[in-house]
Amino acid sequence: MIIEIGIVAGDIWHYLDQHGETKLTSLISGLDKPKDLILMSLGWLAREGHVILQKENGDYSIALRK
């Protein structure tokens, strides 16, 4: 499972690098991965300090940390 989380974390990083700051709902629809796996991977990236998460109007805004 940890390997899948790491792979999806890489997919998220590349998505954000190409698209810039995005909403969680857009990220989930933009990646063809299960929502639970995306959330676990996003948590990993946040814990490692690679992304910035901010709650906005019932959704979350996600951006790469520069």
VOTOR-36587 format. One line per 4 residues: number of its first residue (from 1); their letters; for each residue x, y, z of N, C-alpha, C. Coordinates in Angstrom, 1 decimal. Example, Ala and Ser with C-alpha at 12.3 -4.5 7.8 and 13.67 -1.06 7.14 Angstrom:
1 = as = 13.2/-5.7/7.8/12.3/-4.5/7.8/13.2/-3.3/7.8; 12.8/-2.2/7.1/13.7/-1.1/7.1/12.9/0.0/7.9
***
This chain:
1 = miie = 0.8/-1.2/0.0/0.0/0.0/0.0/0.9/1.3/0.0; 2.0/1.2/0.7/2.8/2.4/0.8/3.4/2.8/-0.6; 3.6/1.8/-1.4/4.1/2.1/-2.7/3.1/2.8/-3.6; 1.8/2.4/-3.5/0.7/3.0/-4.2/0.6/4.5/-3.7
5 = igiv = 0.6/4.7/-2.4/0.5/6.0/-1.9/1.6/6.9/-2.4; 2.8/6.4/-2.5/4.0/7.2/-3.0/3.8/7.5/-4.5; 3.3/6.5/-5.2/3.1/6.8/-6.7/2.1/7.8/-6.9; 1.0/7.8/-6.2/-0.1/8.8/-6.3/0.4/10.1/-5.8
9 = agdi = 1.2/10.1/-4.8/1.8/11.4/-4.3/2.6/12.1/-5.5; 3.3/11.3/-6.2/4.1/11.8/-7.4/3.1/12.3/-8.5; 2.0/11.6/-8.7/1.0/12.0/-9.6/0.4/13.4/-9.2; 0.2/13.5/-7.9/-0.4/14.8/-7.4/0.6/15.9/-7.6
13 = whyl = 1.9/15.6/-7.3/2.9/16.7/-7.4/3.0/17.1/-8.9; 3.0/16.2/-9.8/3.1/16.5/-11.2/1.8/17.3/-11.7; 0.7/16.9/-11.2/-0.6/17.6/-11.6/-0.5/19.0/-11.1; -0.1/19.2/-9.8/0.0/20.6/-9.3/1.1/21.4/-10.0
17 = dqhg = 2.2/20.8/-10.4/3.2/21.5/-11.1/2.7/21.9/-12.5; 1.9/21.1/-13.2/1.4/21.5/-14.5/0.2/22.5/-14.4; -0.7/22.3/-13.4/-1.9/23.1/-13.3/-1.9/24.2/-12.3; -0.9/24.3/-11.5/-0.8/25.3/-10.4/-1.8/25.0/-9.3
21 = etkl = -2.1/26.0/-8.5/-3.0/25.9/-7.4/-4.4/25.4/-7.9; -4.9/24.4/-7.2/-6.2/23.8/-7.6/-7.0/23.4/-6.4; -8.3/23.2/-6.7/-9.2/22.8/-5.6/-9.1/21.2/-5.5; -9.4/20.7/-4.3/-9.4/19.3/-4.1/-10.4/18.6/-5.0
25 = tsli = -11.5/19.1/-5.2/-12.5/18.5/-6.1/-12.0/18.4/-7.5; -11.2/19.4/-8.0/-10.6/19.4/-9.3/-9.5/18.3/-9.4; -8.7/18.2/-8.3/-7.6/17.3/-8.3/-8.2/15.9/-8.3; -9.2/15.6/-7.6/-9.8/14.3/-7.5/-10.4/13.9/-8.9
29 = sgld = -11.0/14.8/-9.6/-11.6/14.5/-10.9/-10.5/14.5/-12.0; -9.4/15.2/-11.7/-8.3/15.2/-12.7/-7.4/14.0/-12.7; -7.4/13.3/-11.6/-6.6/12.1/-11.5/-7.5/10.9/-11.5; -7.1/9.9/-12.3/-7.9/8.7/-12.4/-7.5/7.7/-11.3
33 = kpkd = -7.7/8.1/-10.0/-7.3/7.3/-8.9/-8.4/7.3/-7.9; -8.5/6.3/-7.0/-9.5/6.3/-5.9/-9.3/7.5/-5.0; -10.4/8.1/-4.6/-10.4/9.3/-3.7/-9.6/9.0/-2.4; -9.8/7.8/-1.8/-9.1/7.5/-0.6/-7.6/7.5/-0.8
37 = lilm = -7.2/7.0/-1.9/-5.7/6.9/-2.1/-5.2/8.3/-2.4; -6.0/9.2/-3.1/-5.6/10.6/-3.3/-5.4/11.3/-2.0; -6.4/11.1/-1.1/-6.3/11.8/0.2/-5.2/11.3/1.1; -4.9/10.0/1.1/-3.7/9.5/1.8/-2.4/10.1/1.2
41 = slgw = -2.3/10.1/-0.1/-1.1/10.7/-0.7/-1.0/12.2/-0.5; -2.1/12.9/-0.4/-2.1/14.3/-0.2/-1.6/14.6/1.3; -2.1/13.7/2.2/-1.6/13.8/3.6/-0.1/13.6/3.7; 0.4/12.7/2.9/1.8/12.4/2.9/2.6/13.6/2.4
45 = lare = 2.1/14.2/1.3/2.8/15.4/0.8/2.7/16.6/1.8; 1.6/16.7/2.4/1.4/17.8/3.4/2.3/17.6/4.6; 2.4/16.4/5.1/3.3/16.1/6.2/4.8/16.3/5.9; 5.1/16.0/4.7/6.5/16.2/4.2/6.8/17.7/3.9
49 = ghvi = 5.8/18.5/3.9/5.9/20.0/3.6/6.0/20.3/2.1; 5.5/19.5/1.3/5.6/19.7/-0.2/4.4/20.5/-0.7; 3.2/20.5/0.0/2.0/21.2/-0.4/1.5/22.1/0.7; 0.7/23.1/0.2/0.0/24.0/1.2/-1.4/23.7/1.0
53 = lqke = -2.2/23.5/2.1/-3.6/23.2/2.0/-4.3/24.4/2.8; -5.3/24.9/2.1/-6.1/25.9/2.8/-7.6/25.7/2.5; -8.4/25.7/3.6/-9.9/25.5/3.4/-10.5/26.8/2.9; -11.3/26.6/1.8/-11.9/27.8/1.1/-13.3/27.4/0.7
57 = ngdy = -14.4/28.0/1.3/-15.8/27.8/0.9/-16.2/26.3/0.8; -15.9/25.5/1.8/-16.3/24.1/1.8/-15.4/23.2/1.0; -14.4/23.7/0.4/-13.4/22.9/-0.4/-12.0/23.3/0.1; -11.0/22.6/-0.4/-9.7/22.8/-0.1/-8.9/23.3/-1.3
61 = sial = -8.1/24.3/-1.1/-7.2/24.8/-2.1/-5.8/24.1/-1.9; -5.2/23.6/-2.9/-3.9/22.9/-2.8/-2.9/23.5/-3.7; -1.7/23.8/-3.2/-0.6/24.3/-4.1/0.7/23.7/-3.6; 1.6/23.6/-4.6/3.0/23.2/-4.2/3.6/24.3/-3.4
65 = rk = 4.4/23.9/-2.4/5.2/24.8/-1.6/6.4/25.2/-2.5; 6.7/26.5/-2.7/7.8/26.9/-3.5/9.1/27.0/-2.6
***
